Amino acid sequence: MISVQEIADQADMIVSGYAFTKCDLGTRVFNLNRPGRAAVLSRNGEMLETNMDEIELSLVENYFRKNKKFMEDQGAEVL
């Protein structure tokens, strides 16, 4: 089983305790403070899959939109 530390180390960006990692579908999001909470966002930031509640998901989508430029600055593909 992968640890929270490994997820954080592999993340392309961490914002407010959420680890954002590029994947084939777009971006995987993992709540580092509540390890059972995760989501997959499409390349344009829309939710594809999640077990987060609506409030948490709204926060994650906003964090992604406001900070995705930092993932792009690292040489990541444009989302």
Short mmCIF file of the C-alpha atoms (twelve columns), coordinates in Angstrom:
data_MODEL
# 
_entry.id   MODEL 
# 
loop_
_atom_site.group_PDB 
_atom_site.id 
_atom_site.type_symbol 
_atom_site.label_atom_id 
_atom_site.label_alt_id 
_atom_site.label_comp_id 
_atom_site.label_asym_id 
_atom_site.label_seq_id 
_atom_site.Cartn_x 
_atom_site.Cartn_y 
_atom_site.Cartn_z 
_atom_site.pdbx_PDB_model_num 
ATOM 1  C CA . MET A 1  0.000   0.000  0.000   1 
ATOM 2  C CA . ILE A 2  1.302   3.440  -0.943  1 
ATOM 3  C CA . SER A 3  1.902   5.885  1.903   1 
ATOM 4  C CA . VAL A 4  0.793   9.491  2.210   1 
ATOM 5  C CA . GLN A 5  4.463   10.516 2.121   1 
ATOM 6  C CA . GLU A 6  4.966   8.717  -1.213  1 
ATOM 7  C CA . ILE A 7  1.893   10.413 -2.689  1 
ATOM 8  C CA . ALA A 8  3.153   13.809 -1.543  1 
ATOM 9  C CA . ASP A 9  6.626   13.105 -2.945  1 
ATOM 10 C CA . GLN A 10 5.183   12.124 -6.352  1 
ATOM 11 C CA . ALA A 11 2.748   15.049 -6.559  1 
ATOM 12 C CA . ASP A 12 3.242   17.687 -9.227  1 
ATOM 13 C CA . MET A 13 1.651   20.286 -6.939  1 
ATOM 14 C CA . ILE A 14 0.372   20.444 -3.349  1 
ATOM 15 C CA . VAL A 15 -2.174  23.095 -2.343  1 
ATOM 16 C CA . SER A 16 -3.764  23.309 1.124   1 
ATOM 17 C CA . GLY A 17 -3.154  19.649 1.878   1 
ATOM 18 C CA . TYR A 18 -4.283  18.326 -1.517  1 
ATOM 19 C CA . ALA A 19 -1.770  16.535 -3.743  1 
ATOM 20 C CA . PHE A 20 -2.337  17.059 -7.489  1 
ATOM 21 C CA . THR A 21 -0.670  14.548 -9.810  1 
ATOM 22 C CA . LYS A 22 -0.917  14.380 -13.611 1 
ATOM 23 C CA . CYS A 23 -2.405  11.190 -15.053 1 
ATOM 24 C CA . ASP A 24 -3.712  9.974  -18.430 1 
ATOM 25 C CA . LEU A 25 -7.243  11.244 -17.730 1 
ATOM 26 C CA . GLY A 26 -6.099  14.627 -16.422 1 
ATOM 27 C CA . THR A 27 -5.205  15.100 -12.757 1 
ATOM 28 C CA . ARG A 28 -5.543  12.888 -9.694  1 
ATOM 29 C CA . VAL A 29 -6.242  14.714 -6.435  1 
ATOM 30 C CA . PHE A 30 -5.576  13.178 -3.034  1 
ATOM 31 C CA . ASN A 31 -6.429  14.684 0.350   1 
ATOM 32 C CA . LEU A 32 -3.239  14.261 2.374   1 
ATOM 33 C CA . ASN A 33 -5.072  14.973 5.640   1 
ATOM 34 C CA . ARG A 34 -7.912  12.499 5.003   1 
ATOM 35 C CA . PRO A 35 -6.351  9.670  2.978   1 
ATOM 36 C CA . GLY A 36 -9.690  8.113  1.998   1 
ATOM 37 C CA . ARG A 37 -10.696 11.191 -0.007  1 
ATOM 38 C CA . ALA A 38 -9.698  11.442 -3.672  1 
ATOM 39 C CA . ALA A 39 -10.856 12.694 -7.063  1 
ATOM 40 C CA . VAL A 40 -9.917  12.585 -10.722 1 
ATOM 41 C CA . LEU A 41 -10.282 15.805 -12.708 1 
ATOM 42 C CA . SER A 42 -10.372 16.003 -16.498 1 
ATOM 43 C CA . ARG A 43 -7.760  18.030 -18.354 1 
ATOM 44 C CA . ASN A 44 -9.999  21.100 -18.130 1 
ATOM 45 C CA . GLY A 45 -10.669 20.635 -14.399 1 
ATOM 46 C CA . GLU A 46 -14.087 18.974 -14.428 1 
ATOM 47 C CA . MET A 47 -14.759 16.132 -11.992 1 
ATOM 48 C CA . LEU A 48 -14.650 12.661 -13.552 1 
ATOM 49 C CA . GLU A 49 -14.656 10.521 -10.414 1 
ATOM 50 C CA . THR A 50 -14.678 11.254 -6.679  1 
ATOM 51 C CA . ASN A 51 -15.642 10.181 -3.213  1 
ATOM 52 C CA . MET A 52 -15.432 13.758 -1.871  1 
ATOM 53 C CA . ASP A 53 -18.527 15.633 -0.777  1 
ATOM 54 C CA . GLU A 54 -19.733 18.614 -2.812  1 
ATOM 55 C CA . ILE A 55 -18.096 21.235 -0.598  1 
ATOM 56 C CA . GLU A 56 -14.686 19.563 -0.631  1 
ATOM 57 C CA . LEU A 57 -14.899 18.968 -4.370  1 
ATOM 58 C CA . SER A 58 -15.745 22.629 -4.954  1 
ATOM 59 C CA . LEU A 59 -12.652 23.642 -2.975  1 
ATOM 60 C CA . VAL A 60 -10.456 21.219 -4.936  1 
ATOM 61 C CA . GLU A 61 -11.756 22.452 -8.293  1 
ATOM 62 C CA . ASN A 62 -11.055 26.055 -7.260  1 
ATOM 63 C CA . TYR A 63 -7.542  25.183 -6.037  1 
ATOM 64 C CA . PHE A 64 -6.894  23.462 -9.370  1 
ATOM 65 C CA . ARG A 65 -8.153  26.347 -11.505 1 
ATOM 66 C CA . LYS A 66 -6.207  28.954 -9.535  1 
ATOM 67 C CA . ASN A 67 -2.948  26.991 -9.417  1 
ATOM 68 C CA . LYS A 68 -2.754  24.781 -12.526 1 
ATOM 69 C CA . LYS A 69 -0.284  27.236 -14.067 1 
ATOM 70 C CA . PHE A 70 2.295   26.000 -11.555 1 
ATOM 71 C CA . MET A 71 1.929   22.455 -12.887 1 
ATOM 72 C CA . GLU A 72 2.416   23.829 -16.404 1 
ATOM 73 C CA . ASP A 73 5.511   25.775 -15.322 1 
ATOM 74 C CA . GLN A 74 7.147   22.496 -14.283 1 
ATOM 75 C CA . GLY A 75 7.111   21.296 -17.864 1 
ATOM 76 C CA . ALA A 76 3.789   19.557 -17.527 1 
ATOM 77 C CA . GLU A 77 1.466   19.454 -20.497 1 
ATOM 78 C CA . VAL A 78 -1.022  22.302 -20.708 1 
ATOM 79 C CA . LEU A 79 -4.258  21.384 -18.963 1 
# 
